[in-house]
Amino acid sequence: MMLLGMQLFTDKSGNRIHIRWLPYVARLEEMGTYSWGSAALAWLYRYMCRVANRHVVKLAGPLQLLQFWIFWRFPQFRPEGYETFSWSLASRWSGYNPPGSEKGPRVQMWRLRIDRLQDREFIWMPYSSPDVLQVVHPEALEPRHMALWRSVTLLIYFAVIEWHQIDRVLPQFGGVQPYPNPALNIDFLISKDGRGGDRWFPYQLQKWHLYWDFRADTVLRFDVVANPGPSQQFLDWWR
């Protein structure tokens, strides 16, 4: 319950944990049958959507995942002295705690770096290096898990439903990004949070839950290349 309520699915309620978790942790032998990773991503995506509103000043969700993703993908933002790879991969930055006095200048510096960021200063496939593959847990690379990474489907966390549209970020999976298809408009789903009762959403939103049930039918097939990134066609469209 501490891991779920204070790490993976944190919210703004402080130290309180929602009672809806009890049925899912009552039987420990069944906990491995749930897709906790996709649920945590759905929760993170929802809070990132909320914080895009200029009236929202606080961000919740599994922020450690977001921080580790940034450290992996943007080398210039990484803390110094954390070069030893271990499992879990995020543990190499677990001791990173910069002094509070550096917060203001550091934010200004990073904003400037982001403004000047070039397309080749982003690491698309950080987990493909031999140093990382040596310490990754073998189960993470099983086909059943890798298929989920490549599936264009919906991520579900109770009433929170977010779109997993990886066809727009193929370089993160080793492919070349072509001209992108239009993003799916899910504004209707973003407005739902399950308040007022948590029993309605599997029935009212059943059509959207079917995307997850049939996720195996939407796994993308593409060539993995040595230097993934955006195609020239994509860059022309972007500019």
Phi, psi and omega in degrees: 000323178296318180296317183289311187280338186240000177234298187281322188232048180292149175224199184261019182271007179078239184260017180267146180238134184292140182290345183295346180284339188305314181297336184271346178247358181293328180243099185298330182292345181260352185296331179286353180270354181263150178269081183294325181296316180292325177294319179295322177294320178301317180294319179295315180299321180297316180289328177292327174294318182294318184287347175292342174287127186294346178272354179261126186246355182236143180242132177241197183095184180284075187291337176296323177298316180296318180296316180294322178299318179295315180298323180290318189275330183246094183302327183289348179260000184285146171292153179276147175088015180236071185250001181271124180273136177210172176250128005281155188299326182291345185293343182292341179249014185294335181265010183282116181212085183292152178299144181297333182293341182272356190301309184300302180299325182293318179297317179297319180296316182291325177298319179294319179296321178296320179298328183262008186295134176259158186296334181270004178265013178243128181273114184283320184235072184289338186271005182267354181288148180302324181299323180282317182299334180291337184246354179291137178298130185304328182296330181295338183257012176290147183305325183294330177276320180295328177296324179292323178301325187262011183265130173274099188213195178248140175259130189237131173224092187054241181276355180274122180232121182233150184272132179255078189263075184287349178295349178262356180223045183302327179301334178293345181246012175096006181256172177266131183280115176276187174301125189281149170285155178302143178289145179286134179276109179241033179303326179299319181288325182296335181281354182262134179226001176081005180290147182089012181135133184254017184256350189275328194294327179294339182262314180293327182249030185300325180301322181284328177294335180294332176301319179289320181299327183251033183297333180294339181276352185241025178284127182283145175245124180203160181279134174271125186244166183291324182235078181292156179165184180286142176285165178297324177299318179294316181297322177297317178296318183295316182289000000 
